[in-house]
Amino acid sequence: MINIIKSQIQPLKLSQSDNQAKMHQGDIVNVLGVAGSMRKGSFSTHTLKLVLEEAKKYGSDSRVLELREVRLPIYDPSGSVSEELYRDVNGNRENVLDTVTTAIKWADAFVLASPDYHGSMSGAMKNFLDYFWEEFAGKTFGYIIASHEKGLTVADQMRTSVRQCYGWSMPYNVSINGADDFDSSGNPINSTLANRIKMLARDLVTYGTLIRRQFLQDVMTKEVSHSYASRYREYYN
């Protein structure tokens, strides 16, 4: 069974020098998996971890953010700081939003995993997406849906949210049908699913690296004005 990837959040400073280093390091892309299920032992979360583990084979640094653990409160567009945003960690008060924001900024590419709830993504996933915008621009997204009906509308709705934030989406998604697709050890018994997991991992790292590198290059190059990336220069500097 796959080794579980633990969330390891590291600080990120957005600066010109950091962007240059990212652009020239070539073969490393940071992939963040976001698990949108509130259920312990979720099949969508398990599949997400399989994809992230596979992505490591292509030189990525892959990590997971489980929304059932961070427990973001409902997004408040007024921007007021709520006590709900804080939790105790080893006796210290930690701002959950700061932790999540650091993880989002660290990522060059994402895999969003959600169960199918009434033909839509989970409330936790939608709430997570509501918090961010500029942080998603110029990054590539893959999608995993746990559904008895392929979850096509779920994937479409996540793509719509990402597109509105100027993110790029893989043109396909991974769909799973609960326990029918795995053995008792958690290994895929569906050959199509197993191949799909490998394909998403490879494509996300490959295309995610190319898109992120070009986006950062366009952000850094002041002579480039006819690109949506130019809109984000203030954010990255």
Steps between C-alpha positions, in 0.01 A plus 500: 500500500619849431692690763282783624635844411492729800434873469829691530437870471806716443514880491511667161619850423378632169780704350683558174794283608272213601324514165832491315612199700173322426527573130855368470484193724341321210386161618328574833134590525314530830173307487243557773212259538185640661266241653143627514336212683405524865489122534787313660610225265360684199562334161556834328768589757661159466512532120645850536787362706562232237530770233733711714723203574515417129580865418815476711643260243512791256701725728221686676481602862150379586300579810139471619264739672201329659211742554348272763805576714550872440128584537479838329194695619245617245655770282410852611562753219506785751848385595433515873727282712296236678597297805398200291818552296716408796576164652736370767807313374731365768384770738539782247230689313529445126317694228355230275464735204867601518600134495280424200608815314865407541429158351310654207781742418754217522317299234570517127225251416199351676291187515150566636318193634133505594208265551193553280233669711176550303696546179734757651826525692499474879417811699847486655664513156284791381568687823874443455490634143305807616796615710747533213538659158839646400674201658354268233603697190752334269475165677377166365218301661402135488175355637389186685134424569347219703165435335263225391429701182853603389473843662516697176296792633720511810814528286336764280412713802851482643640589157266798480623630835864452400447663160352808668827526695712466181621152585555226239317166515590155372249403226395183684444384857525183707170349611469226762207292620582435864597157621426343160829639369734385782601181676511463878851649509398810309661406169307572179343187351361694205771508232348805334511689830858389567609629160304822548679566830838459332394718208378785719816494711726510196301762308453728799874516567592531132249763393492666841874566477475649151205725578637621832842575357356702210261685729781607735717599206220722367447648846867586529543640147372858504519517121223240484173689513268290282462220754259447785808432714590869491197568721670316786832688516399700804396183681832326431732789578 
